[in-house]
């Protein structure tokens, strides 16, 4: 069995919280879009959870929407 490479699997899902936008910024690219799963280094489950947290933070203006 291989070691877990997902950051959230190792440290717990408490590090991804919409109330702490600084915890979500490492998973955003320079334009404000969400990095893909391979770039962020998250597993499928936590990548979907992170996207949901980013969406919640954007809705109450803690994070900007991506620019084109």
C-alpha positions in Angstrom: 0.0 0.0 0.0 1.4 3.4 -1.0 1.7 6.4 1.3 -1.0 9.1 1.0 0.0 11.9 -1.2 -3.0 14.1 -0.7 -2.3 17.0 1.7 -5.8 16.9 3.2 -5.7 13.2 3.7 -2.5 13.6 5.8 -3.6 16.7 7.8 -7.4 16.4 8.0 -10.1 18.2 6.2 -10.1 21.1 8.7 -7.4 22.8 6.7 -10.0 23.5 3.9 -12.5 26.0 5.3 -14.4 28.7 3.4 -14.2 31.0 6.4 -10.4 31.0 6.0 -9.7 32.1 2.4 -5.9 32.0 3.0 -6.2 28.2 3.4 -7.8 28.0 -0.1 -5.4 30.3 -1.9 -2.7 27.7 -2.6 -5.3 25.8 -4.6 -6.1 28.7 -6.9 -4.0 29.8 -9.9 -2.8 33.4 -10.6 -6.1 34.4 -12.2 -8.2 33.1 -9.4 -9.4 29.9 -11.0 -9.2 26.5 -9.3 -6.2 24.4 -10.1 -6.9 21.0 -11.6 -6.5 17.9 -9.5 -3.0 17.1 -10.8 -1.7 20.6 -10.0 -3.2 20.9 -6.6 -2.1 17.4 -5.4 -5.4 16.5 -3.9 -7.4 13.3 -4.2 -10.7 13.2 -6.0 -12.8 13.5 -2.8 -10.9 16.4 -1.4 -10.6 18.2 -4.7 -14.4 18.2 -5.0 -14.7 19.3 -1.3 -12.1 22.1 -2.0 -14.1 23.3 -5.0 -17.3 23.5 -2.9 -15.4 25.5 -0.3 -14.0 27.9 -2.9 -17.5 28.4 -4.3 -18.9 29.2 -0.9 -16.1 31.7 -0.2 -16.7 33.4 -3.6 -20.5 33.8 -2.9 -19.8 35.9 0.2 -16.9 37.8 -1.5 -14.0 36.3 0.5 -12.4 35.1 -2.7 -12.6 36.8 -6.2 -14.2 35.1 -9.2 -11.7 34.2 -12.0 -10.8 36.9 -14.5 -10.5 36.1 -18.2 
